[in-house]
């Protein structure tokens, strides 16, 4: 039940018959303070038309504007403030949640459409750092929201498995590597070799050329070099699986950069056929002056292809393979110009579907105010952060609930949930200063706070001993109405979070829902054998259901006990 639509319908019927209902709806606001009412209609736009002050107009409307749905209507300055009948309206809202179950908050506008998400995309032979967390969890949350809105999703992990850096790593392994050490701890040892190469290259610049030559041998299919590359790749995939299992993230495709090695020549041919490829200082480029962008490099002076060439080939392949209606690239905002170039080239090739490609940028995790860098060794490993988060959750459980069944699984869900929520509650465009202390706080605006609220609700239902399904016959108290007002915002929040590509909208909503529920719980004796008990339990069930749904959309589990 959309309360704004209800008010807009009544306003059109009684006051603004010549106005489109959707225009009325857009003006309706939610008052900042609950004591001012549930919704408010500002009268500023009517002042010129009615030739009266907004305050006078509000007073006149309040005197004549009535409906059985409203408990009261009053003028507050230039606003017409409305309170809904909590019993009547609440019954419709909560009953709808109980009836629809997990379908509550779903939308049909994505039905029959496919969305491709390019997300996570770590580099092989390098540890999975905090720097890759954002793309992974933002992309996963967006995929979940898309599915809630009816879309079919294809999650692609565009693994970084090609490029000069692998030539450098191969040189480092051949000079300083120990096969047994790599087998024992592959990612850590390969990472150490990668850092050593760059440290040594400062003193011996010739190493850079050796790295380039080694990569050329890889491109040419040298048996020894290719064997090392495949080994590095295999070991990396096994390490990545551990991380993705912990995060609860899966993918439909792991086609990385190397997959498109034999598909880039088609891109070059298409550009030549359209006479878009030009020579600039020995390199082959596509000019994008009309988009006010720098030229897009397709081939370097030595004939080697670049990231853009590969991304163009990937876009063509994905459109043919999945016939996507929209393609989202969940990649850091430092790549904004690159994606504008790729999209600009595809539009010059007259591919209409290029308009449906969308870059979803996000800020960085910073360490001491600086960007993390694997090359410089300024990196925080996600696996270590997750392990510490789980350990802290386990310690808390042992202190507060030592006899909890399945404590190990709960600790994992809570620890990992803390890390994911800490990321997603922030606006994705903001940089985040890495702080283990803030991330792993189990009180305040955190994932564990939401999980604990859900577990508390489940505990109430268990103690009541009343089996579902529950029936909601309406409640009149203000505390329950504040919870119900939050519950009815769930469908709208899902839509806003998806259309804004902003999981933080959902995360912040869940915090507000949890606060209203905890206030209700703290001021109401829920288990009390009176005629309203079943309605109170139904409200608890509905709140727990939406907390669980919302957390699941963010990629976070909600234990029934903590």
C-alpha positions as CSV (number, residue, x, y, z in Angstrom):
1,X,0.0,0.0,0.0
2,X,1.5,3.3,-1.1
3,X,0.4,5.9,1.3
4,X,1.5,8.7,-1.0
5,X,-0.7,7.4,-3.8
6,X,-3.6,7.1,-1.4
7,X,-3.2,10.7,-0.3
8,X,-2.7,11.9,-3.9
9,X,-5.9,10.1,-5.0
10,X,-7.9,11.8,-2.3
11,X,-6.3,15.2,-3.0
12,X,-7.2,14.9,-6.7
13,X,-10.8,13.8,-5.9
14,X,-11.5,16.6,-3.3
15,X,-9.1,19.5,-4.0
16,X,-7.0,19.3,-7.2
17,X,-9.3,17.8,-9.9
18,X,-7.4,19.4,-12.8
19,X,-4.0,18.1,-11.6
20,X,-2.5,14.8,-12.8
21,X,-2.3,12.4,-9.8
22,X,1.4,11.7,-10.4
23,X,2.2,15.4,-10.1
24,X,0.4,15.6,-6.8
25,X,2.3,12.5,-5.6
26,X,5.7,14.0,-6.5
27,X,5.0,17.0,-4.2
28,X,4.0,14.9,-1.1
29,X,6.6,14.8,1.6
30,X,7.3,12.8,4.7
31,X,7.6,15.2,7.7
32,X,10.9,15.2,9.5
33,X,9.3,14.6,12.9
34,X,6.6,11.9,13.5
35,X,4.5,14.3,15.7
36,X,3.8,16.4,12.6
37,X,2.0,13.6,10.9
38,X,2.5,10.8,8.4
39,X,2.5,12.8,5.2
40,X,2.5,16.5,4.2
41,X,1.3,18.3,1.1
42,X,3.1,21.7,0.6
43,X,0.9,24.5,-0.8
44,X,3.5,26.8,-2.3
45,X,2.7,25.9,-5.9
46,X,-1.0,26.7,-5.3
47,X,-0.3,30.2,-4.1
48,X,0.0,31.8,-7.5
49,X,-3.0,29.8,-8.9
50,X,-5.2,30.6,-6.0
51,X,-3.8,34.0,-5.3
52,X,-3.5,33.4,-1.6
53,X,-0.6,32.7,0.8
54,X,0.4,29.0,1.2
55,X,-0.6,29.2,4.9
56,X,-4.1,30.4,4.1
57,X,-4.5,27.7,1.4
58,X,-3.3,25.0,3.8
59,X,-5.9,26.1,6.4
60,X,-8.7,26.1,3.9
61,X,-7.9,22.6,2.6
62,X,-7.5,21.2,6.1
63,X,-11.1,22.4,7.0
64,X,-12.8,20.5,4.2
65,X,-10.4,17.7,3.3
66,X,-11.6,14.4,5.0
67,X,-11.6,10.7,4.4
68,X,-12.3,7.6,6.5
69,X,-8.6,6.6,5.8
70,X,-7.4,9.7,7.7
71,X,-7.4,9.9,11.5
72,X,-7.0,13.7,11.2
73,X,-6.0,16.5,8.8
74,X,-4.4,19.8,10.0
75,X,-2.7,22.8,8.6
76,X,0.9,23.4,9.9
77,X,2.0,26.6,8.3
78,X,2.0,26.2,4.5
79,X,1.6,22.4,4.8
80,X,-1.5,20.2,5.0
81,X,-0.4,17.4,7.3
82,X,-2.2,14.1,7.3
83,X,-2.3,11.2,9.8
84,X,-3.7,7.9,8.7
85,X,-5.9,5.7,10.8
86,X,-3.3,3.3,12.1
87,X,-5.7,0.4,12.7
88,X,-7.4,0.5,9.3
89,X,-4.3,1.4,7.2
90,X,-2.0,-0.8,9.2
91,X,-4.2,-3.8,8.7
92,X,-3.9,-3.4,4.9
93,X,-0.1,-3.0,5.0
94,X,0.8,-5.8,7.4
95,X,-1.8,-8.2,5.9
96,X,-0.2,-7.6,2.5
97,X,3.2,-8.5,3.8
98,X,1.8,-11.7,5.5
99,X,0.0,-12.7,2.3
100,X,2.8,-12.0,-0.2
101,X,5.7,-13.3,1.9
102,X,9.0,-13.2,0.1
103,X,7.3,-11.6,-3.0
104,X,6.5,-8.5,-1.0
105,X,8.6,-5.6,-2.4
106,X,9.0,-7.3,-5.8
107,X,8.5,-5.4,-9.0
108,X,7.6,-6.5,-12.5
109,X,9.3,-3.9,-14.6
110,X,12.3,-6.1,-15.3
111,X,10.3,-9.1,-16.5
112,X,11.6,-10.6,-19.7
113,X,14.8,-8.5,-19.6
114,X,18.4,-9.5,-19.0
115,X,21.1,-7.6,-17.2
116,X,24.8,-8.4,-17.4
117,X,27.1,-7.4,-14.5
118,X,30.8,-7.1,-14.9
119,X,32.0,-7.3,-11.3
120,X,34.8,-8.3,-8.8
121,X,37.5,-9.1,-11.4
122,X,40.6,-9.7,-9.3
123,X,44.0,-10.3,-10.9
124,X,45.5,-13.8,-10.8
125,X,48.7,-14.4,-8.8
126,X,47.8,-11.5,-6.5
127,X,46.0,-11.7,-3.2
128,X,42.3,-10.7,-3.0
129,X,42.6,-7.3,-1.3
130,X,40.1,-5.0,0.3
131,X,40.3,-3.0,-3.0
132,X,38.3,-5.8,-4.7
133,X,35.7,-6.0,-2.0
134,X,33.7,-3.0,-3.2
135,X,33.2,-4.3,-6.8
136,X,32.3,-7.7,-5.4
137,X,29.7,-6.8,-2.8
138,X,28.2,-3.8,-4.7
139,X,27.8,-5.9,-7.8
140,X,26.3,-8.8,-5.9
141,X,23.8,-6.5,-4.2
142,X,22.8,-4.9,-7.5
143,X,22.3,-8.3,-9.0
144,X,20.0,-9.3,-6.1
145,X,18.0,-6.1,-6.4
146,X,17.7,-6.6,-10.2
147,X,16.3,-10.1,-9.6
148,X,13.9,-8.6,-7.1
149,X,12.7,-6.3,-9.8
150,X,12.1,-9.2,-12.3
151,X,15.4,-9.1,-14.3
152,X,17.4,-12.2,-15.3
153,X,21.0,-11.5,-14.3
154,X,24.3,-12.7,-15.6
155,X,27.2,-12.1,-13.2
156,X,30.6,-12.1,-14.9
157,X,33.9,-12.2,-13.1
158,X,36.2,-10.6,-15.7
159,X,39.4,-12.1,-14.2
160,X,42.6,-10.2,-14.8
161,X,44.7,-13.0,-16.3
162,X,46.6,-11.2,-19.1
163,X,49.1,-8.4,-19.5
164,X,52.7,-7.4,-19.1
165,X,52.5,-7.9,-15.3
166,X,52.5,-11.7,-15.9
167,X,55.7,-11.4,-17.9
168,X,57.2,-9.6,-14.9
169,X,56.0,-12.2,-12.5
170,X,57.4,-15.0,-14.6
171,X,60.8,-13.3,-14.7
172,X,60.6,-12.9,-10.9
173,X,59.8,-16.5,-10.4
174,X,62.6,-17.7,-12.6
175,X,65.1,-15.5,-10.9
176,X,64.1,-15.8,-7.2
177,X,61.3,-18.2,-7.0
178,X,61.1,-21.5,-5.1
179,X,58.7,-24.0,-6.5
180,X,58.1,-25.7,-3.1
181,X,57.3,-22.4,-1.4
182,X,54.9,-21.5,-4.1
183,X,53.1,-24.8,-3.8
184,X,52.9,-24.4,0.0
185,X,51.5,-20.9,-0.1
186,X,51.0,-19.8,-3.7
187,X,49.3,-16.4,-3.5
188,X,51.5,-15.0,-0.7
189,X,54.7,-16.3,-2.3
190,X,53.7,-15.0,-5.8
191,X,52.8,-11.7,-4.3
192,X,56.2,-11.5,-2.6
193,X,57.9,-12.2,-5.9
194,X,55.8,-9.5,-7.7
195,X,56.8,-6.9,-5.1
196,X,60.4,-8.0,-5.3
197,X,60.4,-7.5,-9.1
198,X,59.4,-3.8,-8.7
199,X,61.8,-3.2,-5.9
200,X,64.7,-4.6,-7.9
201,X,63.6,-2.8,-11.1
202,X,64.2,0.5,-9.4
203,X,67.9,-0.3,-9.2
204,X,67.9,-2.3,-12.5
205,X,65.6,-0.8,-15.1
206,X,66.6,-3.6,-17.6
207,X,64.2,-5.9,-15.7
208,X,61.3,-4.1,-17.2
209,X,62.4,-5.0,-20.7
210,X,62.9,-8.7,-19.5
211,X,59.3,-8.6,-18.3
212,X,58.0,-7.3,-21.6
213,X,59.9,-10.0,-23.5
214,X,58.6,-12.7,-21.2
215,X,55.0,-11.6,-21.8
216,X,55.7,-11.6,-25.6
217,X,56.7,-15.2,-25.2
218,X,53.4,-15.9,-23.4
219,X,51.5,-14.2,-26.3
220,X,53.4,-16.4,-28.7
221,X,52.5,-19.6,-26.8
222,X,55.9,-20.5,-25.5
223,X,55.4,-23.9,-23.8
224,X,57.4,-23.2,-20.5
225,X,56.1,-19.7,-20.1
226,X,52.5,-20.7,-20.8
227,X,52.8,-23.6,-18.3
228,X,53.9,-21.2,-15.5
229,X,51.0,-18.8,-16.4
230,X,48.4,-21.7,-16.2
231,X,49.8,-22.8,-12.9
232,X,49.6,-19.3,-11.4
233,X,46.0,-19.1,-12.7
234,X,45.0,-22.4,-11.3
235,X,46.4,-21.6,-7.8
236,X,44.7,-18.2,-7.8
237,X,41.3,-19.6,-8.7
238,X,41.5,-22.0,-5.7
239,X,42.3,-19.1,-3.4
240,X,39.5,-16.9,-4.8
241,X,37.0,-19.7,-4.3
242,X,37.6,-19.5,-0.5
243,X,36.9,-15.8,-0.5
244,X,33.7,-16.1,-2.7
245,X,32.4,-18.9,-0.6
246,X,32.8,-16.8,2.6
247,X,31.1,-13.9,0.9
248,X,28.3,-16.0,-0.5
249,X,28.9,-14.7,-4.0
250,X,28.8,-16.8,-7.2
251,X,29.2,-16.1,-10.9
252,X,27.8,-17.2,-14.2
253,X,31.0,-16.7,-16.1
254,X,34.7,-16.5,-15.3
255,X,35.8,-15.5,-18.8
256,X,38.8,-13.3,-18.2
257,X,41.0,-11.1,-20.4
258,X,42.8,-14.1,-22.0
259,X,39.5,-15.5,-23.2
260,X,39.3,-12.6,-25.7
261,X,42.7,-13.0,-27.2
262,X,41.3,-14.5,-30.4
263,X,38.3,-12.1,-30.5
264,X,40.1,-8.7,-30.8
265,X,41.0,-8.9,-34.5
266,X,37.3,-8.7,-35.3
267,X,37.1,-5.4,-33.5
268,X,40.0,-4.0,-35.5
269,X,38.4,-5.1,-38.7
270,X,35.1,-3.5,-37.9
271,X,36.8,-0.3,-37.1
272,X,38.7,-0.4,-40.4
273,X,35.6,-1.1,-42.3
274,X,33.9,1.9,-40.8
275,X,37.1,4.0,-41.5
276,X,37.3,4.8,-37.8
277,X,40.9,3.6,-37.2
278,X,43.6,6.2,-37.7
279,X,47.3,6.3,-37.0
280,X,48.7,8.6,-34.4
281,X,52.4,8.6,-33.5
282,X,52.6,5.0,-34.7
283,X,49.7,3.8,-32.7
284,X,46.2,3.0,-34.0
285,X,43.4,5.0,-32.4
286,X,39.8,6.0,-32.7
287,X,39.2,9.7,-32.4
288,X,36.5,10.8,-30.0
289,X,36.6,14.6,-30.2
290,X,32.8,14.9,-30.6
291,X,32.5,13.2,-27.1
292,X,35.3,15.5,-25.8
293,X,37.3,12.5,-24.9
294,X,41.0,11.6,-25.5
295,X,41.5,9.2,-28.5
296,X,40.8,5.5,-27.7
297,X,44.0,3.5,-28.2
298,X,43.3,0.2,-30.1
299,X,46.8,-0.9,-30.9
300,X,50.2,0.3,-29.6
301,X,53.1,1.2,-31.9
302,X,54.4,-2.4,-31.6
303,X,51.0,-3.8,-32.6
304,X,50.0,-5.0,-29.1
305,X,46.3,-4.6,-28.2
306,X,45.2,-2.7,-25.1
307,X,42.5,-2.9,-22.4
308,X,40.1,-1.0,-24.6
309,X,40.5,-3.5,-27.5
310,X,39.7,-6.3,-25.1
311,X,36.7,-4.5,-23.5
312,X,35.3,-3.8,-27.0
313,X,35.6,-7.5,-27.9
314,X,34.1,-8.5,-24.5
315,X,31.1,-6.2,-25.1
316,X,30.5,-7.7,-28.6
317,X,30.7,-11.2,-27.2
318,X,28.4,-10.6,-24.3
319,X,25.7,-9.0,-26.5
320,X,25.8,-12.0,-28.8
321,X,25.9,-14.5,-26.0
322,X,23.3,-13.0,-23.6
323,X,21.3,-10.5,-25.7
324,X,21.5,-8.1,-22.7
325,X,19.0,-5.3,-22.3
326,X,21.5,-3.5,-20.0
327,X,25.2,-4.1,-19.1
328,X,26.6,-2.8,-15.8
329,X,30.3,-2.3,-15.2
330,X,30.9,-2.2,-11.5
331,X,34.4,-0.8,-11.6
332,X,36.1,2.0,-9.7
333,X,35.5,5.6,-10.6
334,X,39.1,6.0,-11.8
335,X,38.1,4.1,-14.9
336,X,35.3,6.6,-15.8
337,X,37.1,8.0,-18.9
338,X,38.1,4.5,-20.1
339,X,34.4,3.3,-20.1
340,X,33.3,6.5,-21.8
341,X,35.8,5.8,-24.5
342,X,34.7,2.1,-24.9
343,X,31.0,3.2,-25.1
344,X,31.9,6.0,-27.5
345,X,33.7,3.6,-29.9
346,X,30.8,1.2,-29.9
347,X,28.4,4.0,-30.6
348,X,30.6,5.1,-33.6
349,X,30.3,1.5,-34.8
350,X,26.5,2.1,-34.7
351,X,25.6,-0.5,-32.2
352,X,22.4,0.7,-30.6
353,X,22.8,-1.5,-27.6
354,X,25.9,0.5,-26.6
355,X,23.5,3.0,-25.0
356,X,22.4,0.4,-22.5
357,X,26.0,0.0,-21.2
358,X,26.4,1.7,-17.8
359,X,29.5,2.3,-15.7
360,X,28.7,1.9,-12.0
361,X,31.7,3.7,-10.3
362,X,32.6,3.6,-6.7
363,X,35.2,5.1,-4.3
364,X,38.3,3.5,-3.0
365,X,39.3,1.9,0.3
366,X,42.1,4.1,1.6
367,X,44.9,3.2,3.9
368,X,46.2,6.2,5.9
369,X,44.5,8.4,3.3
370,X,46.3,6.8,0.3
371,X,45.1,4.4,-2.4
372,X,46.0,0.8,-1.8
373,X,48.6,-0.6,-4.2
374,X,49.8,-4.2,-4.6
375,X,52.9,-2.9,-6.5
376,X,54.0,-0.8,-3.5
377,X,52.9,-3.4,-0.9
378,X,50.3,-1.0,0.6
379,X,47.5,-3.5,0.7
380,X,45.1,-5.1,3.2
381,X,44.1,-8.7,2.5
382,X,40.4,-9.4,2.5
383,X,40.9,-13.0,3.7
384,X,42.7,-11.7,6.8
385,X,40.0,-9.1,7.5
386,X,37.2,-11.7,7.1
387,X,39.1,-14.2,9.4
388,X,39.5,-11.6,12.1
389,X,35.8,-10.5,11.8
390,X,34.7,-14.1,12.2
391,X,37.0,-14.6,15.2
392,X,35.6,-11.5,16.9
393,X,32.1,-12.6,16.3
394,X,33.0,-16.0,17.8
395,X,34.5,-14.4,20.9
396,X,31.3,-12.3,21.4
397,X,29.1,-15.4,21.1
398,X,31.2,-17.3,23.6
399,X,30.8,-14.4,26.1
400,X,27.1,-13.7,25.6
401,X,25.6,-17.0,24.5
402,X,28.1,-19.8,25.2
403,X,25.6,-22.6,24.6
404,X,24.4,-21.4,21.2
405,X,23.8,-24.2,18.8
406,X,25.7,-23.9,15.5
407,X,27.8,-21.1,17.0
408,X,30.5,-21.6,14.3
409,X,28.1,-20.9,11.4
410,X,26.6,-17.9,13.2
411,X,30.0,-16.4,13.9
412,X,30.8,-16.7,10.2
413,X,27.5,-15.1,9.2
414,X,27.9,-12.3,11.7
415,X,31.6,-11.6,11.0
416,X,31.2,-11.6,7.2
417,X,28.0,-9.7,7.4
418,X,29.8,-7.0,9.4
419,X,32.4,-6.5,6.7
420,X,29.8,-6.5,3.9
421,X,27.4,-4.1,5.6
422,X,30.2,-1.7,6.5
423,X,30.9,-1.3,2.8
424,X,27.3,-1.1,1.6
425,X,26.0,1.3,4.1
426,X,28.3,3.9,2.6
427,X,27.4,5.8,-0.5
428,X,29.3,3.9,-3.2
429,X,30.9,7.0,-4.6
430,X,32.6,7.9,-1.3
431,X,36.1,6.8,-0.5
432,X,36.2,4.7,2.7
433,X,39.2,4.9,5.1
434,X,40.0,1.4,6.1
435,X,39.4,0.9,9.9
436,X,39.1,-2.6,11.3
437,X,37.8,-1.1,14.5
438,X,34.8,0.6,12.8
439,X,34.1,-2.3,10.5
440,X,33.9,-4.8,13.3
441,X,31.9,-2.8,15.8
442,X,29.0,-5.0,16.8
443,X,26.9,-2.1,18.1
444,X,25.4,0.9,16.4
445,X,24.7,1.2,12.6
446,X,26.2,-2.1,11.7
447,X,25.3,-5.4,10.1
448,X,25.4,-7.3,13.5
449,X,22.9,-4.8,14.9
450,X,20.5,-5.7,12.1
451,X,21.1,-9.4,12.5
452,X,20.6,-9.2,16.3
453,X,17.3,-7.3,15.8
454,X,16.2,-10.1,13.5
455,X,17.3,-12.8,16.0
456,X,15.5,-10.9,18.8
457,X,12.2,-10.9,16.7
458,X,12.6,-14.7,16.1
459,X,13.2,-15.2,19.8
460,X,9.9,-13.5,20.6
461,X,8.0,-15.7,18.1
462,X,9.6,-18.8,19.6
463,X,8.7,-17.8,23.2
464,X,5.1,-17.0,22.2
465,X,4.7,-20.6,21.0
466,X,2.1,-19.5,18.5
467,X,2.5,-21.1,15.1
468,X,2.3,-19.1,11.8
469,X,0.4,-18.1,9.8
470,X,-0.4,-15.0,11.8
471,X,-3.4,-12.7,11.4
472,X,-3.2,-9.0,11.8
473,X,-6.4,-7.3,12.9
474,X,-5.0,-3.8,13.5
475,X,-3.2,-2.0,16.3
476,X,-3.8,1.5,17.5
477,X,-0.7,2.4,19.5
478,X,1.8,4.9,18.1
479,X,4.8,2.6,18.5
480,X,3.4,-0.1,16.3
481,X,2.3,2.5,13.7
482,X,5.9,3.7,13.4
483,X,7.0,0.2,12.6
484,X,4.2,-0.2,10.1
485,X,5.1,3.0,8.3
486,X,8.7,1.6,7.9
487,X,7.4,-1.7,6.6
488,X,5.3,-0.1,3.9
489,X,8.4,1.7,2.6
490,X,10.1,-1.6,1.7
491,X,8.8,-1.9,-2.0
492,X,9.6,1.8,-2.7
493,X,13.0,1.4,-1.1
494,X,13.9,-1.6,-3.3
495,X,12.9,0.3,-6.4
496,X,14.9,3.4,-5.4
497,X,18.0,1.3,-4.5
498,X,17.9,-0.5,-7.8
499,X,17.1,2.5,-10.1
500,X,19.8,4.5,-8.3
501,X,22.2,1.6,-8.3
502,X,22.7,2.4,-4.7
503,X,22.6,-0.5,-2.2
504,X,23.2,2.1,0.6
505,X,19.6,3.3,0.2
506,X,18.5,-0.2,1.3
507,X,21.1,-0.5,4.0
508,X,20.0,2.8,5.6
509,X,16.4,1.8,5.3
510,X,17.0,-1.4,7.2
511,X,18.7,0.6,10.0
512,X,15.6,2.8,10.3
513,X,13.3,-0.3,10.3
514,X,15.4,-1.9,13.1
515,X,15.4,1.2,15.2
516,X,11.6,1.5,15.0
517,X,11.2,-2.2,15.8
518,X,13.5,-2.0,18.8
519,X,11.7,1.0,20.1
520,X,8.4,-0.9,19.7
521,X,9.9,-3.9,21.5
522,X,11.3,-1.8,24.3
523,X,7.9,-0.1,25.0
524,X,5.4,-2.9,24.4
525,X,4.7,-6.1,26.1
526,X,4.3,-8.2,23.0
527,X,3.6,-11.6,24.7
528,X,0.4,-10.9,26.7
529,X,-2.7,-13.0,26.3
530,X,-5.1,-10.4,25.2
531,X,-7.2,-9.9,22.0
532,X,-4.3,-8.0,20.4
533,X,-1.5,-10.5,21.0
534,X,-1.8,-12.2,17.6
535,X,-1.7,-8.8,15.8
536,X,1.5,-7.9,17.8
537,X,3.1,-11.2,16.9
538,X,2.0,-10.7,13.2
539,X,3.8,-7.4,13.3
540,X,6.9,-8.9,14.8
541,X,6.8,-11.6,12.1
542,X,6.4,-9.0,9.3
543,X,9.4,-7.0,10.7
544,X,11.6,-10.0,10.9
545,X,10.6,-11.1,7.4
546,X,11.6,-7.7,5.9
547,X,14.8,-7.5,7.9
548,X,15.8,-10.9,6.6
549,X,14.7,-10.1,3.0
550,X,16.6,-6.8,3.0
551,X,19.8,-8.4,4.4
552,X,19.6,-11.1,1.9
553,X,19.4,-8.5,-0.9
554,X,22.6,-7.0,0.4
555,X,24.2,-10.5,0.4
556,X,24.1,-10.9,4.2
557,X,22.6,-13.8,6.2
558,X,20.2,-13.4,9.1
559,X,20.6,-16.0,11.8
560,X,17.6,-16.9,13.9
561,X,19.7,-17.0,17.0
562,X,22.7,-15.1,18.2
